[in-house]
Amino acid sequence: MASMIVADVVRVCLDACAECVQACEACAQRCIASAGAEMVECARLCLDCATLCTTNVTFMSRGSRYYADLCRLCADACEACAAECAKYDDEVMQACADACRRAARACRELATA
């Protein structure tokens, strides 16, 4: 039963991280297209978050013994990205912030499972 619960938590985290990658990549492209200097940090955080989430999906998929550690780092990056994206009144950026918050919650839950 316990392994089934962990498997469910892993599945939720996998899905949340995959959605976060898509949202962050779209948001980074929006930031780049805006060509505003104030958007540079947002684009960087989105790209960092997307990269960490992608790596996290890979680690979880292969059952790496390091995925819990990576989940904690990924959650930190997701939270930072969410905070930055939430500053902007833009549908793509707000969707990114929401996806990042979901991924951060899922990563934190998995890291403590």
C-alpha positions in Angstrom: 0.0 0.0 0.0 2.8 2.5 0.9 4.5 1.9 -2.5 1.2 2.6 -4.2 0.9 5.9 -2.4 4.5 6.9 -3.4 3.7 5.8 -7.0 0.7 8.1 -7.0 2.8 11.0 -5.6 5.4 10.4 -8.2 2.8 10.4 -11.0 1.3 13.7 -9.7 4.8 15.2 -9.6 5.7 13.9 -13.1 2.6 15.4 -14.5 3.0 18.7 -12.7 6.7 19.1 -13.8 5.8 18.3 -17.4 3.1 20.9 -17.4 5.5 23.4 -15.7 8.0 22.8 -18.5 5.5 23.7 -21.2 4.3 26.8 -19.3 7.8 28.0 -18.5 8.9 27.6 -22.1 5.9 29.5 -23.4 6.4 32.2 -20.8 10.1 32.6 -21.6 9.2 33.1 -25.2 6.7 35.7 -24.3 9.4 37.5 -22.2 11.9 37.3 -25.1 9.3 38.6 -27.5 8.6 41.6 -25.3 12.2 42.7 -25.7 11.9 44.6 -22.4 14.9 44.7 -20.1 12.6 44.1 -17.1 11.7 40.8 -18.6 15.2 39.3 -18.6 15.0 37.9 -15.1 11.6 36.4 -15.8 12.9 34.7 -18.9 16.0 33.4 -17.1 13.9 32.0 -14.2 11.5 30.4 -16.6 14.3 28.7 -18.5 16.0 27.5 -15.3 12.7 26.2 -14.0 12.0 24.4 -17.2 15.4 22.8 -17.2 15.2 21.6 -13.6 11.7 20.3 -14.2 12.8 18.4 -17.3 15.7 16.9 -15.4 13.4 16.1 -12.5 11.1 14.2 -14.8 14.0 12.2 -16.1 15.3 11.4 -12.6 11.8 10.3 -11.4 11.2 8.2 -14.5 14.4 6.2 -14.0 13.9 6.0 -10.2 17.1 7.8 -9.5 18.1 7.8 -5.8 18.7 11.6 -6.2 15.3 12.6 -7.3 14.1 13.6 -3.8 17.1 16.0 -3.5 16.4 17.3 -7.0 12.7 17.7 -6.1 13.7 20.1 -3.3 15.8 22.2 -5.6 13.1 22.1 -8.3 10.5 23.3 -5.9 12.7 26.3 -4.9 13.2 27.2 -8.6 9.4 26.8 -9.3 8.5 29.0 -6.4 11.0 31.7 -7.5 9.7 31.5 -11.0 6.1 31.7 -9.9 6.8 34.8 -7.8 8.4 36.5 -10.7 5.8 35.6 -13.3 3.0 36.6 -10.9 4.2 40.2 -11.1 3.0 40.6 -14.7 -0.6 41.1 -15.8 -0.3 38.7 -18.7 -2.3 35.5 -19.3 0.7 33.4 -20.3 2.7 34.6 -17.4 -0.1 34.0 -14.9 -0.6 30.5 -16.3 3.1 29.9 -15.8 3.0 31.1 -12.2 0.1 28.7 -11.6 1.9 25.8 -13.2 5.0 26.6 -11.2 3.1 26.7 -7.9 1.5 23.2 -8.7 4.9 21.8 -9.6 6.5 23.2 -6.4 3.7 21.7 -4.2 4.1 18.3 -6.0 7.8 18.4 -5.7 7.7 19.2 -2.0 5.2 16.5 -1.3 7.3 13.9 -3.1 10.5 15.0 -1.4 9.0 14.3 1.9 7.2 11.0 0.9 
